[in-house]
Amino acid sequence: MKLAINKLASLDISSVVIESVDLSLYIAHVRVGDNEHVITDRQGKVLKTRNLLEMQRLLRKAVSCEFFLRQRSAYDEMVGHAHRA
């Protein structure tokens, strides 16, 4: 499910997960209860940045909770290893 960045202040968000999906491309998710939701801009498009600090600045204006960085490597899959959480 998607959540707009301007609606985040009204939710009980436990944490923000900024995911590095490419070398310099970041998208963000919020955890509300047991569910994780992708954050969108005001137009409904997935919020993406090419700068981690820019993403943090955008989100710090909307929420005040813990931030985590998630980085997944395609290398593990290429050599036959299972994906690690």
Phi and psi in degrees as a GROMACS rama.xvg file:
@    title "Ramachandran Plot"
@    xaxis  label "Phi"
@    yaxis  label "Psi"
@TYPE xy
-104.008  144.857  LYS-2
-129.178  132.347  LEU-3
-74.4841  143.927  ALA-4
-60.698  -31.914  ILE-5
-77.2025  -6.79599  ASN-6
-100.211  -6.00632  LYS-7
-66.8902  -32.7889  LEU-8
-62.9445  -26.5907  ALA-9
-87.7429  -1.27934  SER-10
-103.964  157.91  LEU-11
-91.7319  83.7485  ASP-12
-90.4688  127.861  ILE-13
-86.9958  -32.9149  SER-14
-163.966  164.014  SER-15
-117.121  134.19  VAL-16
-117.106  115.149  VAL-17
-95.0217  122.935  ILE-18
-106.446  127.525  GLU-19
-86.0354  105.472  SER-20
-95.7332  -13.4313  VAL-21
-153.275  -179.588  ASP-22
-51.8972  -44.1454  LEU-23
-140.249  49.7155  SER-24
-134.906  125.302  LEU-25
-124.354  138.438  TYR-26
-126.994  160.19  ILE-27
-125.662  149.671  ALA-28
-128.959  150.992  HIS-29
-116.965  146.804  VAL-30
-103.119  119.931  ARG-31
-121.228  109.585  VAL-32
66.0071  -127.966  GLY-33
-95.6913  2.55248  ASP-34
-105.779  147.927  ASN-35
-113.617  130.097  GLU-36
-123.676  140.152  HIS-37
-78.1742  145.163  VAL-38
-93.8434  136.436  ILE-39
-116.195  162.969  THR-40
-80.0786  -174.363  ASP-41
-67.5443  -19.9349  ARG-42
-90.8209  -1.73112  GLN-43
90.7895  5.25128  GLY-44
-88.9566  145.553  LYS-45
-55.4922  130.383  VAL-46
-71.7425  117.031  LEU-47
-129.42  144.156  LYS-48
-139.217  162.643  THR-49
-104.419  8.0251  ARG-50
-137.991  122.377  ASN-51
-61.8332  -43.2879  LEU-52
-65.1398  -34.7727  LEU-53
-63.7155  -41.8344  GLU-54
-62.7888  -43.3417  MET-55
-62.1021  -43.4314  GLN-56
-61.2499  -43.6969  ARG-57
-59.8855  -44.0472  LEU-58
-79.4783  -30.9729  LEU-59
-62.4169  -26.5883  ARG-60
-71.2213  -25.3482  LYS-61
-100.75  -30.4076  ALA-62
-137.214  159.465  VAL-63
-135.172  78.3616  SER-64
-142.526  -174.248  CYS-65
-72.1254  144.081  GLU-66
-113.476  140.406  PHE-67
-129.988  151.344  PHE-68
-110.586  128.914  LEU-69
-114.056  126.129  ARG-70
-127.903  123.821  GLN-71
-111.31  141.918  ARG-72
-112.411  130.666  SER-73
-72.5038  -15.5215  ALA-74
-58.8663  -44.6934  TYR-75
-56.7879  -43.6099  ASP-76
-67.2182  -35.4968  GLU-77
-67.2793  -30.3619  MET-78
-99.2484  8.50286  VAL-79
89.4923  10.7717  GLY-80
-85.813  149.279  HIS-81
-70.6193  154.99  ALA-82
-69.189  132.491  HIS-83
-96.8947  139.359  ARG-84
